[in-house]
Amino acid sequence: MAGRLGLCVRHFQMFLTKMHHLQSSSRNIRPHLNCPTKLLARTFCSNTATEDVKAKCVRLEERSLVRVAGSDTIPFLQGLVTNDVTSLNEENRALYTMILNVQGRVLYDILMYNLQSNPDSLPSLLLECDHSVVPALIKLLKMYKIRKKVDICSVADEYTVWALLPGTSDPPVFVSNTGLSVTDPRLPDLGNRVVLKSGTNLVFDCVEGTSEDYHTHRYQLGVGEGVNDLPTGNCTPLESNLAFLNGVSFDKGCYVGQELTARTHHTGVIRKRLMPVTLDRPVSLEAGSTLTNEKGKNVGKFRHAQGAHGIALVRLAHSQEKLYCKQDSGEEVGLKAETPKWWPQDPQQA
């Protein structure tokens, strides 16, 4: 009896020992099992609590406005620009377009606005362009005017041009007697374009940005603008991504420079395009400088940059290679071209 009791006691002690080890093991494992749960909860919370990023409001001092008004405004401009001016109406207040020379080269890139609130009034459109080309643009328009019933003048003192860079909240879209705010017709990622009468305040919850903010954002997207990026008479519209940016109509009637543009679109292939580039370091490079690859082959032309972000005309076949550009001192600077996400799958298609 005593032997059996001793055996039971020993088995009971062994049972208690095993239970102790199991409890100790479970205590050691429990924190490990809880860790991923807590981490996932923190991650989930941090993702749902989205930080509010305000839009940046930038006054574009380098952009100016020319007004074309009169009963012949629409047919007059329709024969000069690449896009369909008749598409401007109360629902569509802005369009992107270019004026070409007879050889089909880009003279001016233009954003066109319809501020009219009364459809029965005489047509009046505002043409936004690089401020440095206003006199030349007015001279060109007057040369083509002939007997057209239109008035052409600069309204730089009457209106100001602004850009609203995207934030968390949607920027306002409006048309009033003080101006308008519209989604940029080239690319929604550019934010809003705003035209206001001089002295008018923009009432929107935004922060003041700088010209550098705007150009950096634009270069990161790969959108050329003005004479620095689109040198007058030295670039073609389709290589400048005019079709990708909703700036050309291939169904409208004739316009100056149409022949080369239409022929390239219907039968040709685009081998070079304006692309965003990132410099190894912020340096000053001369516009028009040659881009080369590691073998020293000419693969494009540098256009302009803001800090380390810029834009260049690059041969698509070499766009994924390491590129180089020489400074005035002879020192080489490395560049990397990037394919914009808003491009179609086949960028060589005209």
TORSE-696610 format. One record per residue (C-alpha): residue in one letter; x, y, z negated. Coordinates in steps of 0.5 Angstrom, whole numbers, plus 2048, in hexadecimal, padded with zeros to 3 digits. Example, Ala and Ser with C-alpha at 12.3 -4.5 7.8 and 13.67 -1.06 7.14 Angstrom:
<nodes>
A8197F77F0/S81B7FE7F2/
</nodes>
This chain:
<nodes>
M800800800/A8068057FE/G809803805/R803805809/L80280B805/G80980D806/L80980C80E/C80281080E/V80681680A/R80C81580F/H807815815/F80381B812/Q80A81F811/M80C81E818/F80582081B/L806826817/T80D82781A/K80A827821/M80482B81F/H80983181D/H80D830823/L807831828/Q805837824/S80C83A824/S80C83882C/S80583B82D/R807842829/N80D84282E/I809841834/R804846832/P80784D833/H80A84A83A/L80384883D/N80084F83A/C80685383E/P803852845/T7FC854843/K7FE85A840/L80385C846/L7FD85B84B/A7F985F846/R7FE865846/T7FF86584E/F7F886484F/C7F686A84B/S7FC86E84E/N7F986D855/T7F286F853/A7F4876850/T7F6879857/E7FA87F856/D7F7885859/V7FB88885E/K7F988F860/A7FA891867/K7FF896869/C7FD89D86D/V8038A0871/R8028A6875/L8058A587C/E8098AB87D/E80C8A9884/R8058A7887/S8018AD88A/L7FA8AE88E/V7F88B0895/R7F18B1896/V7EE8B089D/A7E78B389D/G7E28B48A3/S7DC8B08A7/D7E28AD8AB/T7E68AA8A5/I7E48A38A6/P7E68A28AD/F7EC8A68AD/L7EF8A28A8/Q7ED89C8AB/G7F189D8B1/L7F789E8AC/V7F88998A7/T7F88928A6/N7F28908A2/D7EB8918A3/V7E98988A1/T7E18968A2/S7E289189C/L7E2897897/N7DB899894/E7D889988D/E7DA89288B/N7E189288E/R7E489988C/A7EB89788E/L7EF894893/Y7F7893894/T7F989489B/M7FF89789F/I80189C8A5/L8068998AA/N80A89C8B0/V80989A8B7/Q80E8948B6/G80A8918B0/R80F8938AB/V80C8968A4/L80C89E8A4/Y80889E89D/D80489A898/I7FE89D896/L7F889B891/M7F289E893/Y7EC8A088F/N7E58A2890/L7E28A788A/Q7DC8A988D/S7D68A8889/N7D18AA88E/P7D08A6894/D7CD8AB899/S7D38B0898/L7D88B189D/P7DE8AB89C/S7E48AD898/L7E98A9896/L7F08A9892/L7F68A6894/E7FB8A588F/C8028A5892/D80A8A688F/H80A8AD88D/S8108AE891/V80D8AC898/V8078B1897/P8098B689C/A80B8B18A1/L8048AD8A0/I8008B48A1/K8048B58A7/L8038AF8AA/L7FB8AF8A9/K7FB8B58AC/M7FF8B38B2/Y7F98AE8B3/K7F38B28B1/I7F38B58B8/R7EB8B78B8/K7E98B38B3/K7E48B68AE/V7E98B58A8/D7EC8BA8A2/I7F38B78A0/C7F68BA89A/S7FB8B9894/V7F78B888D/A7FD8B7889/D7FB8BD884/E7F38BA884/Y7F48B3882/T7F98AF87E/V7FB8A787F/W7FB8A2879/A7FD89B878/L7F9897873/L7FE891871/P7FA88B86F/G7F9889868/T7F4885864/S7EE889865/D7EB88A86C/P7ED89186E/P7E7896870/V7E4896877/F7E089C879/V7DF8A287E/S7DD8A887C/N7DD8B087E/T7E48B087A/G7E78AA87E/L7E78A287E/S7EA89C87B/V7EB89687F/T7EE88F87F/D7F4890883/P7F288E88A/R7F988A88C/L7F9886886/P7F588587F/D7FB88487B/L7FE88B87D/G7F888D878/N7F489487A/R7F589A87E/V7F28A087C/V7F18A787F/L7EF8AC87B/K7EE8B487C/S7F38B8879/G7F28BA872/T7EE8B4871/N7EF8AF86B/L7EF8A786C/V7EA8A5866/F7ED89E865/D7F089A860/C7F7899862/V7FE89B861/E8028A0865/G80789D869/T80D89F86D/S80F89F875/E81489A873/D80E895870/Y80A896876/H81089487B/T81388E877/H80C88B877/R80B88C87F/Y81288A880/Q81188387C/L80B882880/G80E883887/V80A889889/G80E88F88D/E80B89688D/G80E89C890/V81489E894/N81989B88F/D816894890/L813895897/P81889A89B/T81589E8A0/G81589A8A7/N81A8958A5/C81588F8A3/T80F88B8A6/P80988B8A2/L8088838A2/E80F88289F/S80D88789A/N807883898/L80288789B/A7FD88189C/F7FE87E895/L7FC885892/N7F6886896/G7F988B89A/V7F78898A1/S7F18878A5/F7F28838AB/D7EB8848AD/K7EA88B8AE/G7EC88F8B5/C7F28928B7/Y7F78968B3/V7FE8998B4/G8038938B3/Q7FE88E8B3/E80188A8B9/L8078878B6/T8038868AF/A7FE8828B2/R80287E8B7/T80787C8B1/H80087A8AD/H7FE8768B2/T8048738B5/G80A8748B1/V80D8728AA/I80F8768A5/R8178758A3/K81887A89E/R81487D899/L814883894/M81587F88D/P816880886/V81E880884/T82187F87D/L82888287C/D82D87F878/R82E886874/P82B88D875/V82F89087A/S82F896880/L82E892887/E82E89688D/A827895891/G828891897/S82E88E894/T82F887897/L82D881893/T83287A894/N832873892/E83886F88F/K83A86E896/G83A875898/K83487589C/N83087B89D/V82987989A/G826880899/K826887897/F82588A890/R82088F890/H81F892889/A81F890881/Q81D89387A/G822890875/A823889877/H81D88887B/G81C88A882/I81A888889/A81E88688F/L81C883896/V81E87C896/R81F87689B/L81A871899/A81F86B89A/H82486E895/S81F871890/Q82186B88B/E82886C88B/K82D871887/L82D87788B/Y83287D88A/C83388488C/K83988988B/Q83988F888/D83D89588A/S843893886/G84388D88A/E841889884/E83C883885/V835883881/G83187C881/L82A87C883/K824877882/A81E878887/E817875884/T811873888/P80B877886/K806872883/W801876887/W80487488D/P80086F892/Q803868892/D807869899/P80A870898/Q80D86F8A0/Q80686F8A2/A8048768A6/
</nodes>
